[in-house]
Amino acid sequence: MKKTPIKLLNIGTLDSGVTRFQSQLLVGSDTADFIMEDNELKHWEHGDKGFQFYKTDIPYQIVTDVKEMARQEL
């Protein structure tokens, strides 16, 4: 079964070059639950080193407009 890519809203790039993304619209917030670092997508989650960003291989689609986030499979 093919998984539908998760939509990630690009919310900006830090001076360090890390690009930040949201998978859910958090009105009035710029909290990121995904980042792109060293060309690897990482997700904020609890792992063997506690809460931090861990590499993930989930299918994703980067969007730049909030309107593109209107429909998102959960």
PDB file of N, CA, C, O and CB in Angstrom:
ATOM      1  N   MET A   1       0.839  -1.172   0.000  1.00  0.00           N
ATOM      2  CA  MET A   1       0.000   0.000   0.000  1.00  0.00           C
ATOM      3  C   MET A   1       0.892   1.247   0.000  1.00  0.00           C
ATOM      4  O   MET A   1       1.751   1.410   0.866  1.00  0.00           O
ATOM      5  CB  MET A   1      -0.958  -0.008   1.218  1.00  0.00           C
ATOM      6  N   LYS A   2       0.675   2.104  -0.969  1.00  0.00           N
ATOM      7  CA  LYS A   2       1.459   3.325  -1.083  1.00  0.00           C
ATOM      8  C   LYS A   2       0.949   4.367  -0.094  1.00  0.00           C
ATOM      9  O   LYS A   2      -0.250   4.639  -0.029  1.00  0.00           O
ATOM     10  CB  LYS A   2       1.409   3.872  -2.522  1.00  0.00           C
ATOM     11  N   LYS A   3       1.869   4.950   0.675  1.00  0.00           N
ATOM     12  CA  LYS A   3       1.497   5.978   1.642  1.00  0.00           C
ATOM     13  C   LYS A   3       1.426   7.337   0.965  1.00  0.00           C
ATOM     14  O   LYS A   3       2.255   7.661   0.114  1.00  0.00           O
ATOM     15  CB  LYS A   3       2.494   6.013   2.810  1.00  0.00           C
ATOM     16  N   THR A   4       0.424   8.137   1.350  1.00  0.00           N
ATOM     17  CA  THR A   4       0.324   9.509   0.870  1.00  0.00           C
ATOM     18  C   THR A   4       1.397  10.332   1.566  1.00  0.00           C
ATOM     19  O   THR A   4       1.541  10.256   2.787  1.00  0.00           O
ATOM     20  CB  THR A   4      -1.100  10.102   1.127  1.00  0.00           C
ATOM     21  N   PRO A   5       2.155  11.123   0.801  1.00  0.00           N
ATOM     22  CA  PRO A   5       3.190  11.948   1.441  1.00  0.00           C
ATOM     23  C   PRO A   5       2.585  12.943   2.421  1.00  0.00           C
ATOM     24  O   PRO A   5       1.515  13.499   2.171  1.00  0.00           O
ATOM     25  CB  PRO A   5       4.005  12.695   0.383  1.00  0.00           C
ATOM     26  N   ILE A   6       3.265  13.163   3.523  1.00  0.00           N
ATOM     27  CA  ILE A   6       2.848  14.163   4.487  1.00  0.00           C
ATOM     28  C   ILE A   6       3.246  15.534   3.938  1.00  0.00           C
ATOM     29  O   ILE A   6       4.330  15.693   3.378  1.00  0.00           O
ATOM     30  CB  ILE A   6       3.486  13.900   5.896  1.00  0.00           C
ATOM     31  N   LYS A   7       2.367  16.516   4.102  1.00  0.00           N
ATOM     32  CA  LYS A   7       2.665  17.871   3.646  1.00  0.00           C
ATOM     33  C   LYS A   7       3.403  18.603   4.760  1.00  0.00           C
ATOM     34  O   LYS A   7       2.973  18.610   5.914  1.00  0.00           O
ATOM     35  CB  LYS A   7       1.360  18.635   3.241  1.00  0.00           C
ATOM     36  N   LEU A   8       4.518  19.216   4.393  1.00  0.00           N
ATOM     37  CA  LEU A   8       5.331  19.972   5.339  1.00  0.00           C
ATOM     38  C   LEU A   8       5.414  21.411   4.879  1.00  0.00           C
ATOM     39  O   LEU A   8       5.893  21.699   3.782  1.00  0.00           O
ATOM     40  CB  LEU A   8       6.745  19.359   5.479  1.00  0.00           C
ATOM     41  N   LEU A   9       4.939  22.321   5.733  1.00  0.00           N
ATOM     42  CA  LEU A   9       4.971  23.744   5.429  1.00  0.00           C
ATOM     43  C   LEU A   9       6.328  24.313   5.794  1.00  0.00           C
ATOM     44  O   LEU A   9       6.746  24.234   6.949  1.00  0.00           O
ATOM     45  CB  LEU A   9       3.853  24.491   6.173  1.00  0.00           C
ATOM     46  N   ASN A  10       7.018  24.883   4.824  1.00  0.00           N
ATOM     47  CA  ASN A  10       8.325  25.498   5.049  1.00  0.00           C
ATOM     48  C   ASN A  10       8.112  26.777   5.857  1.00  0.00           C
ATOM     49  O   ASN A  10       7.452  27.706   5.392  1.00  0.00           O
ATOM     50  CB  ASN A  10       9.061  25.798   3.690  1.00  0.00           C
ATOM     51  N   ILE A  11       8.678  26.823   7.079  1.00  0.00           N
ATOM     52  CA  ILE A  11       8.500  28.007   7.924  1.00  0.00           C
ATOM     53  C   ILE A  11       9.789  28.802   8.097  1.00  0.00           C
ATOM     54  O   ILE A  11       9.853  29.724   8.911  1.00  0.00           O
ATOM     55  CB  ILE A  11       7.975  27.597   9.282  1.00  0.00           C
ATOM     56  N   GLY A  12      10.814  28.441   7.327  1.00  0.00           N
ATOM     57  CA  GLY A  12      12.017  29.249   7.351  1.00  0.00           C
ATOM     58  C   GLY A  12      13.291  28.456   7.533  1.00  0.00           C
ATOM     59  O   GLY A  12      13.282  27.276   7.883  1.00  0.00           O
ATOM     60  N   THR A  13      14.394  29.154   7.281  1.00  0.00           N
ATOM     61  CA  THR A  13      15.724  28.557   7.408  1.00  0.00           C
ATOM     62  C   THR A  13      16.531  29.344   8.427  1.00  0.00           C
ATOM     63  O   THR A  13      16.561  30.574   8.394  1.00  0.00           O
ATOM     64  CB  THR A  13      16.455  28.523   6.038  1.00  0.00           C
ATOM     65  N   LEU A  14      17.181  28.631   9.328  1.00  0.00           N
ATOM     66  CA  LEU A  14      18.024  29.246  10.352  1.00  0.00           C
ATOM     67  C   LEU A  14      19.372  29.656   9.751  1.00  0.00           C
ATOM     68  O   LEU A  14      19.741  29.189   8.674  1.00  0.00           O
ATOM     69  CB  LEU A  14      18.233  28.275  11.539  1.00  0.00           C
ATOM     70  N   ASP A  15      20.093  30.516  10.440  1.00  0.00           N
ATOM     71  CA  ASP A  15      21.421  30.938   9.997  1.00  0.00           C
ATOM     72  C   ASP A  15      22.358  29.748   9.797  1.00  0.00           C
ATOM     73  O   ASP A  15      23.280  29.809   8.983  1.00  0.00           O
ATOM     74  CB  ASP A  15      22.025  31.908  11.005  1.00  0.00           C
ATOM     75  N   SER A  16      22.120  28.670  10.538  1.00  0.00           N
ATOM     76  CA  SER A  16      22.957  27.470  10.441  1.00  0.00           C
ATOM     77  C   SER A  16      22.679  26.659   9.173  1.00  0.00           C
ATOM     78  O   SER A  16      23.408  25.715   8.866  1.00  0.00           O
ATOM     79  CB  SER A  16      22.741  26.593  11.662  1.00  0.00           C
ATOM     80  N   GLY A  17      21.622  27.029   8.435  1.00  0.00           N
ATOM     81  CA  GLY A  17      21.261  26.305   7.218  1.00  0.00           C
ATOM     82  C   GLY A  17      20.184  25.263   7.422  1.00  0.00           C
ATOM     83  O   GLY A  17      19.746  24.642   6.453  1.00  0.00           O
ATOM     84  N   VAL A  18      19.743  25.052   8.647  1.00  0.00           N
ATOM     85  CA  VAL A  18      18.681  24.090   8.944  1.00  0.00           C
ATOM     86  C   VAL A  18      17.339  24.694   8.527  1.00  0.00           C
ATOM     87  O   VAL A  18      16.991  25.797   8.950  1.00  0.00           O
ATOM     88  CB  VAL A  18      18.675  23.707  10.464  1.00  0.00           C
ATOM     89  N   THR A  19      16.589  23.969   7.700  1.00  0.00           N
ATOM     90  CA  THR A  19      15.267  24.414   7.270  1.00  0.00           C
ATOM     91  C   THR A  19      14.228  23.778   8.179  1.00  0.00           C
ATOM     92  O   THR A  19      14.294  22.588   8.486  1.00  0.00           O
ATOM     93  CB  THR A  19      15.002  24.050   5.776  1.00  0.00           C
ATOM     94  N   ARG A  20      13.256  24.601   8.609  1.00  0.00           N
ATOM     95  CA  ARG A  20      12.246  24.160   9.573  1.00  0.00           C
ATOM     96  C   ARG A  20      10.901  23.986   8.887  1.00  0.00           C
ATOM     97  O   ARG A  20      10.545  24.753   7.993  1.00  0.00           O
ATOM     98  CB  ARG A  20      12.125  25.164  10.735  1.00  0.00           C
ATOM     99  N   PHE A  21      10.140  22.948   9.323  1.00  0.00           N
ATOM    100  CA  PHE A  21       8.846  22.626   8.726  1.00  0.00           C
ATOM    101  C   PHE A  21       7.813  22.310   9.807  1.00  0.00           C
ATOM    102  O   PHE A  21       8.146  21.849  10.898  1.00  0.00           O
ATOM    103  CB  PHE A  21       8.983  21.439   7.759  1.00  0.00           C
ATOM    104  N   GLN A  22       6.536  22.575   9.465  1.00  0.00           N
ATOM    105  CA  GLN A  22       5.397  22.174  10.302  1.00  0.00           C
ATOM    106  C   GLN A  22       4.575  21.162   9.521  1.00  0.00           C
ATOM    107  O   GLN A  22       4.370  21.310   8.316  1.00  0.00           O
ATOM    108  CB  GLN A  22       4.517  23.414  10.720  1.00  0.00           C
ATOM    109  N   SER A  23       4.108  20.137  10.214  1.00  0.00           N
ATOM    110  CA  SER A  23       3.203  19.177   9.580  1.00  0.00           C
ATOM    111  C   SER A  23       1.752  19.490   9.922  1.00  0.00           C
ATOM    112  O   SER A  23       0.834  18.969   9.289  1.00  0.00           O
ATOM    113  CB  SER A  23       3.550  17.747  10.010  1.00  0.00           C
ATOM    114  N   GLN A  24       1.550  20.328  10.911  1.00  0.00           N
ATOM    115  CA  GLN A  24       0.207  20.758  11.314  1.00  0.00           C
ATOM    116  C   GLN A  24       0.226  22.266  11.461  1.00  0.00           C
ATOM    117  O   GLN A  24       1.228  22.852  11.871  1.00  0.00           O
ATOM    118  CB  GLN A  24      -0.250  20.068  12.649  1.00  0.00           C
ATOM    119  N   LEU A  25      -0.883  22.881  11.126  1.00  0.00           N
ATOM    120  CA  LEU A  25      -0.945  24.333  11.239  1.00  0.00           C
ATOM    121  C   LEU A  25      -1.199  24.723  12.685  1.00  0.00           C
ATOM    122  O   LEU A  25      -2.263  24.445  13.237  1.00  0.00           O
ATOM    123  CB  LEU A  25      -2.040  24.911  10.322  1.00  0.00           C
ATOM    124  N   LEU A  26      -0.237  25.354  13.277  1.00  0.00           N
ATOM    125  CA  LEU A  26      -0.341  25.837  14.645  1.00  0.00           C
ATOM    126  C   LEU A  26      -0.477  27.351  14.553  1.00  0.00           C
ATOM    127  O   LEU A  26       0.518  28.071  14.464  1.00  0.00           O
ATOM    128  CB  LEU A  26       0.905  25.406  15.524  1.00  0.00           C
ATOM    129  N   VAL A  27      -1.711  27.819  14.576  1.00  0.00           N
ATOM    130  CA  VAL A  27      -2.000  29.233  14.355  1.00  0.00           C
ATOM    131  C   VAL A  27      -1.214  30.112  15.312  1.00  0.00           C
ATOM    132  O   VAL A  27      -1.260  29.932  16.529  1.00  0.00           O
ATOM    133  CB  VAL A  27      -3.491  29.501  14.507  1.00  0.00           C
ATOM    134  N   GLY A  28      -0.491  31.070  14.736  1.00  0.00           N
ATOM    135  CA  GLY A  28       0.276  32.010  15.538  1.00  0.00           C
ATOM    136  C   GLY A  28       1.574  31.439  16.079  1.00  0.00           C
ATOM    137  O   GLY A  28       2.196  32.047  16.950  1.00  0.00           O
ATOM    138  N   SER A  29       1.994  30.294  15.586  1.00  0.00           N
ATOM    139  CA  SER A  29       3.192  29.649  16.102  1.00  0.00           C
ATOM    140  C   SER A  29       4.137  29.308  14.951  1.00  0.00           C
ATOM    141  O   SER A  29       3.700  29.038  13.832  1.00  0.00           O
ATOM    142  CB  SER A  29       2.826  28.379  16.900  1.00  0.00           C
ATOM    143  N   ASP A  30       5.423  29.324  15.241  1.00  0.00           N
ATOM    144  CA  ASP A  30       6.392  28.884  14.232  1.00  0.00           C
ATOM    145  C   ASP A  30       7.146  27.658  14.736  1.00  0.00           C
ATOM    146  O   ASP A  30       8.322  27.464  14.428  1.00  0.00           O
ATOM    147  CB  ASP A  30       7.384  30.025  13.886  1.00  0.00           C
ATOM    148  N   THR A  31       6.456  26.844  15.508  1.00  0.00           N
ATOM    149  CA  THR A  31       7.041  25.620  16.053  1.00  0.00           C
ATOM    150  C   THR A  31       7.256  24.598  14.937  1.00  0.00           C
ATOM    151  O   THR A  31       6.353  24.339  14.141  1.00  0.00           O
ATOM    152  CB  THR A  31       6.136  25.027  17.160  1.00  0.00           C
ATOM    153  N   ALA A  32       8.442  24.028  14.885  1.00  0.00           N
ATOM    154  CA  ALA A  32       8.768  23.051  13.856  1.00  0.00           C
ATOM    155  C   ALA A  32       8.777  21.645  14.447  1.00  0.00           C
ATOM    156  O   ALA A  32       9.359  21.409  15.506  1.00  0.00           O
ATOM    157  CB  ALA A  32      10.128  23.373  13.214  1.00  0.00           C
ATOM    158  N   ASP A  33       8.115  20.698  13.739  1.00  0.00           N
ATOM    159  CA  ASP A  33       8.197  19.307  14.164  1.00  0.00           C
ATOM    160  C   ASP A  33       9.012  18.470  13.181  1.00  0.00           C
ATOM    161  O   ASP A  33       9.231  17.279  13.403  1.00  0.00           O
ATOM    162  CB  ASP A  33       6.799  18.721  14.316  1.00  0.00           C
ATOM    163  N   PHE A  34       9.458  19.101  12.094  1.00  0.00           N
ATOM    164  CA  PHE A  34      10.383  18.485  11.137  1.00  0.00           C
ATOM    165  C   PHE A  34      11.456  19.506  10.793  1.00  0.00           C
ATOM    166  O   PHE A  34      11.207  20.711  10.804  1.00  0.00           O
ATOM    167  CB  PHE A  34       9.636  17.995   9.844  1.00  0.00           C
ATOM    168  N   ILE A  35      12.654  19.011  10.486  1.00  0.00           N
ATOM    169  CA  ILE A  35      13.728  19.871   9.992  1.00  0.00           C
ATOM    170  C   ILE A  35      14.457  19.131   8.864  1.00  0.00           C
ATOM    171  O   ILE A  35      14.410  17.905   8.771  1.00  0.00           O
ATOM    172  CB  ILE A  35      14.722  20.263  11.149  1.00  0.00           C
ATOM    173  N   MET A  36      15.128  19.908   8.016  1.00  0.00           N
ATOM    174  CA  MET A  36      16.016  19.337   7.012  1.00  0.00           C
ATOM    175  C   MET A  36      17.413  19.804   7.391  1.00  0.00           C
ATOM    176  O   MET A  36      17.711  20.998   7.374  1.00  0.00           O
ATOM    177  CB  MET A  36      15.618  19.774   5.531  1.00  0.00           C
ATOM    178  N   GLU A  37      18.264  18.839   7.734  1.00  0.00           N
ATOM    179  CA  GLU A  37      19.617  19.139   8.178  1.00  0.00           C
ATOM    180  C   GLU A  37      20.573  18.206   7.457  1.00  0.00           C
ATOM    181  O   GLU A  37      20.393  16.988   7.485  1.00  0.00           O
ATOM    182  CB  GLU A  37      19.753  18.999   9.723  1.00  0.00           C
ATOM    183  N   ASP A  38      21.584  18.765   6.813  1.00  0.00           N
ATOM    184  CA  ASP A  38      22.551  17.968   6.051  1.00  0.00           C
ATOM    185  C   ASP A  38      21.852  17.066   5.031  1.00  0.00           C
ATOM    186  O   ASP A  38      22.224  15.906   4.854  1.00  0.00           O
ATOM    187  CB  ASP A  38      23.403  17.117   7.002  1.00  0.00           C
ATOM    188  N   ASN A  39      20.834  17.618   4.363  1.00  0.00           N
ATOM    189  CA  ASN A  39      20.053  16.904   3.342  1.00  0.00           C
ATOM    190  C   ASN A  39      19.330  15.675   3.880  1.00  0.00           C
ATOM    191  O   ASN A  39      19.017  14.762   3.117  1.00  0.00           O
ATOM    192  CB  ASN A  39      20.956  16.488   2.212  1.00  0.00           C
ATOM    193  N   GLU A  40      19.060  15.638   5.191  1.00  0.00           N
ATOM    194  CA  GLU A  40      18.292  14.556   5.807  1.00  0.00           C
ATOM    195  C   GLU A  40      17.073  15.142   6.504  1.00  0.00           C
ATOM    196  O   GLU A  40      17.178  16.110   7.257  1.00  0.00           O
ATOM    197  CB  GLU A  40      19.165  13.751   6.810  1.00  0.00           C
ATOM    198  N   LEU A  41      15.898  14.533   6.241  1.00  0.00           N
ATOM    199  CA  LEU A  41      14.689  14.944   6.929  1.00  0.00           C
ATOM    200  C   LEU A  41      14.684  14.323   8.316  1.00  0.00           C
ATOM    201  O   LEU A  41      14.928  13.127   8.477  1.00  0.00           O
ATOM    202  CB  LEU A  41      13.424  14.538   6.130  1.00  0.00           C
ATOM    203  N   LYS A  42      14.400  15.156   9.320  1.00  0.00           N
ATOM    204  CA  LYS A  42      14.366  14.680  10.704  1.00  0.00           C
ATOM    205  C   LYS A  42      13.070  15.109  11.365  1.00  0.00           C
ATOM    206  O   LYS A  42      12.540  16.182  11.079  1.00  0.00           O
ATOM    207  CB  LYS A  42      15.577  15.210  11.500  1.00  0.00           C
ATOM    208  N   HIS A  43      12.561  14.259  12.253  1.00  0.00           N
ATOM    209  CA  HIS A  43      11.288  14.476  12.947  1.00  0.00           C
ATOM    210  C   HIS A  43      11.531  14.572  14.450  1.00  0.00           C
ATOM    211  O   HIS A  43      12.341  13.824  14.998  1.00  0.00           O
ATOM    212  CB  HIS A  43      10.282  13.332  12.630  1.00  0.00           C
ATOM    213  N   TRP A  44      10.828  15.494  15.121  1.00  0.00           N
ATOM    214  CA  TRP A  44      10.922  15.649  16.565  1.00  0.00           C
ATOM    215  C   TRP A  44      10.169  14.501  17.214  1.00  0.00           C
ATOM    216  O   TRP A  44       8.964  14.352  17.011  1.00  0.00           O
ATOM    217  CB  TRP A  44      10.357  17.027  17.028  1.00  0.00           C
ATOM    218  N   GLU A  45      10.862  13.698  17.984  1.00  0.00           N
ATOM    219  CA  GLU A  45      10.222  12.557  18.640  1.00  0.00           C
ATOM    220  C   GLU A  45      11.089  12.064  19.797  1.00  0.00           C
ATOM    221  O   GLU A  45      12.215  12.521  19.993  1.00  0.00           O
ATOM    222  CB  GLU A  45       9.971  11.411  17.625  1.00  0.00           C
ATOM    223  N   HIS A  46      10.538  11.128  20.551  1.00  0.00           N
ATOM    224  CA  HIS A  46      11.269  10.529  21.656  1.00  0.00           C
ATOM    225  C   HIS A  46      11.973   9.280  21.135  1.00  0.00           C
ATOM    226  O   HIS A  46      11.347   8.394  20.553  1.00  0.00           O
ATOM    227  CB  HIS A  46      10.318  10.188  22.851  1.00  0.00           C
ATOM    228  N   GLY A  47      13.270   9.227  21.353  1.00  0.00           N
ATOM    229  CA  GLY A  47      14.046   8.069  20.910  1.00  0.00           C
ATOM    230  C   GLY A  47      15.021   7.642  21.981  1.00  0.00           C
ATOM    231  O   GLY A  47      14.853   7.979  23.153  1.00  0.00           O
ATOM    232  N   ASP A  48      16.037   6.902  21.587  1.00  0.00           N
ATOM    233  CA  ASP A  48      16.997   6.373  22.556  1.00  0.00           C
ATOM    234  C   ASP A  48      17.850   7.452  23.220  1.00  0.00           C
ATOM    235  O   ASP A  48      18.522   7.171  24.212  1.00  0.00           O
ATOM    236  CB  ASP A  48      17.894   5.379  21.881  1.00  0.00           C
ATOM    237  N   LYS A  49      17.841   8.672  22.698  1.00  0.00           N
ATOM    238  CA  LYS A  49      18.569   9.786  23.323  1.00  0.00           C
ATOM    239  C   LYS A  49      17.615  10.844  23.881  1.00  0.00           C
ATOM    240  O   LYS A  49      18.004  11.997  24.065  1.00  0.00           O
ATOM    241  CB  LYS A  49      19.520  10.431  22.308  1.00  0.00           C
ATOM    242  N   GLY A  50      16.363  10.448  24.153  1.00  0.00           N
ATOM    243  CA  GLY A  50      15.361  11.392  24.651  1.00  0.00           C
ATOM    244  C   GLY A  50      14.701  12.124  23.496  1.00  0.00           C
ATOM    245  O   GLY A  50      14.779  11.687  22.348  1.00  0.00           O
ATOM    246  N   PHE A  51      14.042  13.252  23.808  1.00  0.00           N
ATOM    247  CA  PHE A  51      13.381  14.032  22.773  1.00  0.00           C
ATOM    248  C   PHE A  51      14.408  14.833  21.991  1.00  0.00           C
ATOM    249  O   PHE A  51      15.200  15.585  22.559  1.00  0.00           O
ATOM    250  CB  PHE A  51      12.323  14.963  23.383  1.00  0.00           C
ATOM    251  N   GLN A  52      14.377  14.659  20.686  1.00  0.00           N
ATOM    252  CA  GLN A  52      15.212  15.433  19.778  1.00  0.00           C
ATOM    253  C   GLN A  52      14.785  15.106  18.350  1.00  0.00           C
ATOM    254  O   GLN A  52      13.853  14.326  18.150  1.00  0.00           O
ATOM    255  CB  GLN A  52      16.736  15.129  20.002  1.00  0.00           C
ATOM    256  N   PHE A  53      15.448  15.685  17.360  1.00  0.00           N
ATOM    257  CA  PHE A  53      15.153  15.396  15.963  1.00  0.00           C
ATOM    258  C   PHE A  53      15.911  14.139  15.537  1.00  0.00           C
ATOM    259  O   PHE A  53      17.130  14.046  15.681  1.00  0.00           O
ATOM    260  CB  PHE A  53      15.527  16.600  15.056  1.00  0.00           C
ATOM    261  N   TYR A  54      15.144  13.166  15.004  1.00  0.00           N
ATOM    262  CA  TYR A  54      15.706  11.907  14.531  1.00  0.00           C
ATOM    263  C   TYR A  54      15.431  11.751  13.034  1.00  0.00           C
ATOM    264  O   TYR A  54      14.380  12.166  12.547  1.00  0.00           O
ATOM    265  CB  TYR A  54      15.118  10.709  15.325  1.00  0.00           C
ATOM    266  N   LYS A  55      16.361  11.162  12.320  1.00  0.00           N
ATOM    267  CA  LYS A  55      16.218  10.920  10.890  1.00  0.00           C
ATOM    268  C   LYS A  55      14.974  10.084  10.625  1.00  0.00           C
ATOM    269  O   LYS A  55      14.675   9.147  11.365  1.00  0.00           O
ATOM    270  CB  LYS A  55      17.468  10.221  10.326  1.00  0.00           C
ATOM    271  N   THR A  56      14.252  10.431   9.560  1.00  0.00           N
ATOM    272  CA  THR A  56      13.060   9.685   9.181  1.00  0.00           C
ATOM    273  C   THR A  56      13.058   9.477   7.678  1.00  0.00           C
ATOM    274  O   THR A  56      13.677  10.246   6.942  1.00  0.00           O
ATOM    275  CB  THR A  56      11.776  10.417   9.635  1.00  0.00           C
ATOM    276  N   ASP A  57      12.371   8.449   7.220  1.00  0.00           N
ATOM    277  CA  ASP A  57      12.293   8.173   5.789  1.00  0.00           C
ATOM    278  C   ASP A  57      10.850   8.195   5.283  1.00  0.00           C
ATOM    279  O   ASP A  57      10.546   7.609   4.244  1.00  0.00           O
ATOM    280  CB  ASP A  57      12.930   6.825   5.482  1.00  0.00           C
ATOM    281  N   ILE A  58       9.963   8.871   6.020  1.00  0.00           N
ATOM    282  CA  ILE A  58       8.571   8.950   5.586  1.00  0.00           C
ATOM    283  C   ILE A  58       8.484   9.761   4.292  1.00  0.00           C
ATOM    284  O   ILE A  58       9.276  10.682   4.090  1.00  0.00           O
ATOM    285  CB  ILE A  58       7.681   9.585   6.692  1.00  0.00           C
ATOM    286  N   PRO A  59       7.535   9.431   3.417  1.00  0.00           N
ATOM    287  CA  PRO A  59       7.360  10.231   2.203  1.00  0.00           C
ATOM    288  C   PRO A  59       6.811  11.609   2.583  1.00  0.00           C
ATOM    289  O   PRO A  59       5.966  11.719   3.471  1.00  0.00           O
ATOM    290  CB  PRO A  59       6.405   9.514   1.192  1.00  0.00           C
ATOM    291  N   TYR A  60       7.290  12.653   1.912  1.00  0.00           N
ATOM    292  CA  TYR A  60       6.859  14.012   2.242  1.00  0.00           C
ATOM    293  C   TYR A  60       6.772  14.877   1.001  1.00  0.00           C
ATOM    294  O   TYR A  60       7.360  14.580  -0.038  1.00  0.00           O
ATOM    295  CB  TYR A  60       7.810  14.646   3.249  1.00  0.00           C
ATOM    296  N   GLN A  61       6.012  15.966   1.145  1.00  0.00           N
ATOM    297  CA  GLN A  61       5.871  16.971   0.098  1.00  0.00           C
ATOM    298  C   GLN A  61       6.043  18.329   0.771  1.00  0.00           C
ATOM    299  O   GLN A  61       5.307  18.648   1.705  1.00  0.00           O
ATOM    300  CB  GLN A  61       4.476  16.857  -0.648  1.00  0.00           C
ATOM    301  N   ILE A  62       6.990  19.124   0.320  1.00  0.00           N
ATOM    302  CA  ILE A  62       7.212  20.448   0.895  1.00  0.00           C
ATOM    303  C   ILE A  62       6.296  21.445   0.202  1.00  0.00           C
ATOM    304  O   ILE A  62       6.246  21.511  -1.026  1.00  0.00           O
ATOM    305  CB  ILE A  62       8.701  20.879   0.760  1.00  0.00           C
ATOM    306  N   VAL A  63       5.569  22.222   1.004  1.00  0.00           N
ATOM    307  CA  VAL A  63       4.694  23.267   0.481  1.00  0.00           C
ATOM    308  C   VAL A  63       5.121  24.613   1.071  1.00  0.00           C
ATOM    309  O   VAL A  63       5.753  24.665   2.126  1.00  0.00           O
ATOM    310  CB  VAL A  63       3.197  22.962   0.811  1.00  0.00           C
ATOM    311  N   THR A  64       4.771  25.687   0.386  1.00  0.00           N
ATOM    312  CA  THR A  64       5.172  27.018   0.845  1.00  0.00           C
ATOM    313  C   THR A  64       3.992  27.926   1.122  1.00  0.00           C
ATOM    314  O   THR A  64       4.172  29.070   1.541  1.00  0.00           O
ATOM    315  CB  THR A  64       6.066  27.665  -0.173  1.00  0.00           C
ATOM    316  N   ASP A  65       2.774  27.426   0.893  1.00  0.00           N
ATOM    317  CA  ASP A  65       1.574  28.225   1.082  1.00  0.00           C
ATOM    318  C   ASP A  65       0.633  27.502   2.051  1.00  0.00           C
ATOM    319  O   ASP A  65       0.384  26.304   1.913  1.00  0.00           O
ATOM    320  CB  ASP A  65       0.870  28.495  -0.277  1.00  0.00           C
ATOM    321  N   VAL A  66       0.123  28.235   3.017  1.00  0.00           N
ATOM    322  CA  VAL A  66      -0.792  27.663   4.013  1.00  0.00           C
ATOM    323  C   VAL A  66      -1.998  27.019   3.337  1.00  0.00           C
ATOM    324  O   VAL A  66      -2.511  26.013   3.828  1.00  0.00           O
ATOM    325  CB  VAL A  66      -1.260  28.748   5.004  1.00  0.00           C
ATOM    326  N   LYS A  67      -2.456  27.574   2.230  1.00  0.00           N
ATOM    327  CA  LYS A  67      -3.620  27.029   1.520  1.00  0.00           C
ATOM    328  C   LYS A  67      -3.374  25.588   1.080  1.00  0.00           C
ATOM    329  O   LYS A  67      -4.316  24.799   0.997  1.00  0.00           O
ATOM    330  CB  LYS A  67      -3.959  27.898   0.299  1.00  0.00           C
ATOM    331  N   GLU A  68      -2.131  25.240   0.801  1.00  0.00           N
ATOM    332  CA  GLU A  68      -1.804  23.871   0.392  1.00  0.00           C
ATOM    333  C   GLU A  68      -1.916  22.889   1.559  1.00  0.00           C
ATOM    334  O   GLU A  68      -1.932  21.676   1.348  1.00  0.00           O
ATOM    335  CB  GLU A  68      -0.394  23.820  -0.195  1.00  0.00           C
ATOM    336  N   MET A  69      -1.992  23.403   2.781  1.00  0.00           N
ATOM    337  CA  MET A  69      -2.114  22.562   3.968  1.00  0.00           C
ATOM    338  C   MET A  69      -3.587  22.279   4.318  1.00  0.00           C
ATOM    339  O   MET A  69      -3.867  21.578   5.290  1.00  0.00           O
ATOM    340  CB  MET A  69      -1.411  23.232   5.154  1.00  0.00           C
ATOM    341  N   ALA A  70      -4.518  22.822   3.532  1.00  0.00           N
ATOM    342  CA  ALA A  70      -5.943  22.710   3.847  1.00  0.00           C
ATOM    343  C   ALA A  70      -6.385  21.261   3.984  1.00  0.00           C
ATOM    344  O   ALA A  70      -7.242  20.950   4.811  1.00  0.00           O
ATOM    345  CB  ALA A  70      -6.772  23.397   2.778  1.00  0.00           C
ATOM    346  N   ARG A  71      -5.823  20.391   3.200  1.00  0.00           N
ATOM    347  CA  ARG A  71      -6.186  18.969   3.276  1.00  0.00           C
ATOM    348  C   ARG A  71      -4.942  18.156   3.557  1.00  0.00           C
ATOM    349  O   ARG A  71      -3.978  18.153   2.790  1.00  0.00           O
ATOM    350  CB  ARG A  71      -6.869  18.486   1.965  1.00  0.00           C
ATOM    351  N   GLN A  72      -4.998  17.473   4.674  1.00  0.00           N
ATOM    352  CA  GLN A  72      -3.859  16.679   5.102  1.00  0.00           C
ATOM    353  C   GLN A  72      -4.378  15.405   5.740  1.00  0.00           C
ATOM    354  O   GLN A  72      -5.130  15.456   6.713  1.00  0.00           O
ATOM    355  CB  GLN A  72      -2.954  17.469   6.086  1.00  0.00           C
ATOM    356  N   GLU A  73      -3.979  14.255   5.196  1.00  0.00           N
ATOM    357  CA  GLU A  73      -4.362  12.999   5.826  1.00  0.00           C
ATOM    358  C   GLU A  73      -3.602  12.852   7.129  1.00  0.00           C
ATOM    359  O   GLU A  73      -2.403  13.125   7.187  1.00  0.00           O
ATOM    360  CB  GLU A  73      -4.089  11.795   4.890  1.00  0.00           C
ATOM    361  N   LEU A  74      -4.282  12.430   8.157  1.00  0.00           N
ATOM    362  CA  LEU A  74      -3.635  12.233   9.453  1.00  0.00           C
ATOM    363  C   LEU A  74      -3.460  10.764   9.731  1.00  0.00           C
ATOM    364  O   LEU A  74      -2.931  10.392  10.779  1.00  0.00           O
ATOM    365  CB  LEU A  74      -4.440  12.888  10.574  1.00  0.00           C
TER     366      LEU A  74
END
